[in-house]
C-alpha cells in the first residue's frame, strides 16, 4: 500500500497470480497513492480501492481511527478471503483488527491484539520501536516470512527477479513461475520522435535506498549530451507516475540509484543501469549495475559527525558512467546484430 514501486513489482503480479488461480472470483485490490489509477488501467477487471492521503494521516492516532473505519467497511463487504501482502505497520494493524473480528485473513498482521495495543497506547506504555520496526510488530501466516528478516541476497541462489520474486515465492510461498510486472502505457510521443535519430536516456537519481542521492547528475547529463544522447531528468515528470512511465516507455535506458524507479522501468520494458552506491544490486537484479561501494564520506545523508568534506568522494564519476553507457549500447547493437544473423541463418536453412 505505501510504496508505489512495491505495488507495481509485487502487487500487480500477485493480482495476476490470483486471477489465474481463481478465475471465477471477483478480486478487489486495496492500495494507496497514484499507483491506484495505474492498476485500474493495467487490470480493468479488478475493483481497485484507494486509501486517500487524509485517511493515512501522519498522526498515529488519527491513522488508527481512520484504519478502524476502513476495517468496518471491509467487514461489511463480506469477503471470502483477505490477503495482506504489506509489511508496514498500518496495513498490518488493519489485518490484525480484521483477524480479531473473525474475518478470513491470511498474510501479515500485528503480533499484538488490537485491544492490547489500544490499552498500551492509552497507558502510554507502547515502545516506539514497536511501531517503527517491522521485526518488533510483524507476524504472518506466510511460513517463509522469517526469511524476510535475513540477508537473503547473500544466499547461494538469488532469484533472477530480485526482491519481488524472493518475497512472493520464498516468503509468501506463492507458486508463481514467472512474475508478470508489465504495465502497458502510451510512450511519450515527443521522445519517440527524437528516438528515431538518437538514444534516449533517463536519469532518475533524485532518490535512493542507501540514504544519499547521486551528486553529479548535472555533470553526467552534460557528458552524455556531448556524446549525442537525448537526456531527460526525473523531476521533469513533475511527480506524475503516469508521465514517468510514459517517458520510460520511450527510452532506451534508465540510469537510477536503488529505488522504485528500477521497477517502474522494468514494468515498461526499459533497460536499467543501476548506480549501486551502498546498496546490494542483487536485491534489484538490474540489467546493468556499477560495483557497490561503502557510503560516500561526502554525500551520504547519514554520515558520521567525524566525517568531513576533506575525505575522498567515492561516487561513480560521470566520465566513467558515460563510458559504461556507451558500452551498454554497443552491447545492445551486437546483440541485435547476432539476432539478425541467427534469423537469416534460420531462414536460409
Long-range contacts (C-beta under 8 A, 24 or more apart in sequence): 1-30, 1-31, 1-32, 1-51, 1-86, 1-88, 1-90, 1-91, 2-32, 2-33, 2-86, 2-88, 2-91, 3-260, 4-33, 4-34, 4-35, 4-38, 4-241, 4-260, 5-259, 5-260, 5-261, 5-262, 5-263, 5-264, 6-260, 6-263, 7-31, 7-35, 7-39, 8-35, 8-38, 8-181, 8-183, 8-260, 8-263, 8-264, 8-267, 9-163, 9-164, 9-179, 9-181, 9-260, 9-263, 9-266, 9-267, 10-85, 10-164, 10-167, 10-168, 11-39, 11-85, 12-39, 12-42, 12-43, 12-180, 12-181, 12-183, 12-267, 13-164, 13-168, 13-176, 13-179, 13-180, 13-181, 14-85, 14-168, 14-174, 15-39, 15-43, 15-46, 16-43, 16-180, 17-168, 17-174, 17-176, 19-43, 19-45, 19-46, 25-80, 28-77, 28-79, 30-74, 32-56, 34-240, 34-241, 34-242, 35-241, 37-242, 38-183, 38-241, 38-242, 38-245, 41-183, 41-184, 41-185, 42-183, 42-184, 56-90, 60-131, 61-121, 63-90, 64-90, 64-93, 64-121, 67-93, 67-94, 67-97, 68-97, 70-94, 71-97, 71-98, 71-101, 74-98, 74-103, 75-101, 75-103, 79-103, 79-104, 80-104, 81-106, 82-106, 82-107, 83-107, 84-108, 84-109, 85-172, 87-134, 87-138, 87-148, 88-134, 89-131, 89-132, 89-134, 89-137, 92-137, 92-138, 93-117, 105-141, 106-141, 106-142, 107-140, 107-141, 107-142, 107-172, 108-138, 108-139, 108-140, 108-142, 108-145, 109-139, 109-140, 109-141, 110-137, 110-138, 110-139, 111-137, 111-138, 111-139, 112-137, 142-171, 142-172, 142-173, 143-173, 144-170, 144-171, 144-172, 144-173, 145-171, 145-172, 147-171, 153-280, 153-282, 153-283, 158-282, 158-285, 159-285, 160-285, 161-285, 162-282, 162-283, 162-284, 162-285, 163-283, 163-284, 164-263, 181-263, 181-266, 181-267, 182-267, 182-268, 182-269, 183-245, 183-267, 183-268, 185-242, 185-245, 185-246, 185-249, 185-268, 186-246, 186-249, 187-246, 187-249, 187-250, 187-268, 188-243, 188-246, 188-247, 188-249, 188-250, 189-250, 191-230, 191-232, 191-247, 191-250, 191-251, 192-250, 194-230, 195-230, 195-250, 195-251, 195-252, 198-228, 198-229, 198-230, 199-229, 199-230, 199-252, 199-253, 199-329, 200-229, 200-230, 200-232, 200-250, 200-251, 200-252, 200-253, 201-229, 201-230, 201-231, 201-232, 201-251, 201-252, 201-253, 201-254, 201-255, 201-325, 202-231, 202-232, 202-233, 202-234, 202-247, 202-248, 202-251, 202-253, 202-254, 202-255, 202-265, 202-270, 203-231, 203-232, 203-233, 203-234, 203-255, 203-256, 204-233, 204-234, 204-244, 204-254, 204-255, 204-256, 204-257, 204-259, 204-261, 204-265, 205-234, 205-255, 205-256, 205-257, 205-275, 206-234, 206-235, 207-257, 207-259, 207-260, 207-261, 208-257, 208-258, 208-259, 208-277, 208-279, 209-257, 209-258, 209-259, 209-279, 210-257, 210-258, 210-277, 210-278, 210-279, 210-295, 210-300, 211-278, 211-295, 211-300, 211-301, 211-302, 212-277, 212-295, 212-296, 212-299, 212-300, 212-301, 212-302, 213-257, 213-299, 214-257, 214-275, 214-277, 214-315, 214-316, 215-296, 215-298, 215-299, 215-313, 215-315, 216-315, 216-317, 216-318, 219-318, 220-255, 220-318, 220-321, 220-322, 222-318, 223-318, 223-319, 223-321, 223-322, 224-322, 224-325, 227-322, 227-326, 229-325, 234-261, 252-329, 252-332, 253-325, 253-328, 253-329, 255-321, 255-325, 258-283, 258-284, 262-286, 271-328, 271-332, 273-321, 273-324, 273-325, 273-328, 275-316, 275-321, 277-315, 288-324, 288-328, 290-316, 290-321, 290-324
